[in-house]
Amino acid sequence: MSEVVSIRVPKELREKIKKYKIDWSREIRAFIEERIKVFELLELLDNIEKNAEKRRTRVDSVSLIRESRE
């Protein structure tokens, strides 16, 4: 199933679009898909960061180095 999405562009841009024989629907669909992937990845990273903050522990690196040397 698909839906129609329409956009309004300036007249000058429409004339330039007509000039090139490109499958604009495919180009715009690919652009939207890529942008959605970026936003989904950013959202995922944000969720990972929030979950990591909950698990973050404080460690005294000086004591760890001393223990490893002994």
C-alpha positions as CSV (number, residue, x, y, z in Angstrom):
1,M,0.0,0.0,0.0
2,S,1.3,3.5,-0.7
3,E,0.1,7.0,-0.3
4,V,0.5,10.2,-2.3
5,V,2.6,13.0,-0.9
6,S,2.6,16.3,-2.7
7,I,4.8,19.3,-2.3
8,R,4.7,22.9,-3.4
9,V,7.8,24.3,-5.2
10,P,8.5,27.6,-6.7
11,K,7.7,28.0,-10.4
12,E,11.4,28.4,-11.3
13,L,12.2,25.2,-9.6
14,R,9.4,23.4,-11.4
15,E,10.8,24.6,-14.8
16,K,14.2,23.2,-13.9
17,I,12.6,19.9,-12.9
18,K,10.9,19.6,-16.2
19,K,14.3,20.3,-18.0
20,Y,15.8,17.0,-16.8
21,K,14.4,13.6,-17.7
22,I,14.9,12.1,-14.2
23,D,12.5,9.8,-12.3
24,W,11.9,12.4,-9.6
25,S,9.6,10.2,-7.7
26,R,12.3,7.6,-7.2
27,E,14.9,10.3,-6.4
28,I,12.7,12.0,-3.8
29,R,11.6,8.6,-2.3
30,A,15.3,7.6,-1.9
31,F,16.2,10.9,-0.3
32,I,13.3,10.6,2.2
33,E,14.3,7.0,3.0
34,E,17.9,8.1,3.7
35,R,16.8,10.9,5.9
36,I,14.5,8.6,7.9
37,K,17.5,6.2,8.4
38,V,19.5,9.1,9.8
39,F,16.8,10.2,12.2
40,E,16.2,6.6,13.3
41,L,19.9,6.1,14.0
42,L,20.1,9.4,15.9
43,E,17.1,8.3,18.0
44,L,18.7,4.9,18.6
45,L,22.0,6.6,19.7
46,D,20.1,8.9,22.0
47,N,18.3,5.9,23.6
48,I,21.6,4.1,24.0
49,E,23.2,7.1,25.6
50,K,20.3,7.5,28.0
51,N,20.5,3.8,29.0
52,A,24.3,4.0,29.3
53,E,24.0,6.9,31.8
54,K,21.9,4.7,34.0
55,R,24.6,2.0,34.0
56,R,27.6,4.3,34.3
57,T,29.8,3.7,37.3
58,R,32.5,5.7,38.9
59,V,36.0,4.1,39.1
60,D,39.1,5.5,40.7
61,S,41.6,5.0,37.9
62,V,44.5,5.7,40.3
63,S,43.6,2.8,42.5
64,L,43.2,0.5,39.5
65,I,46.7,1.4,38.2
66,R,48.2,0.8,41.7
67,E,46.4,-2.6,42.0
68,S,47.6,-3.6,38.6
69,R,51.2,-2.7,39.4
70,E,51.2,-4.7,42.7
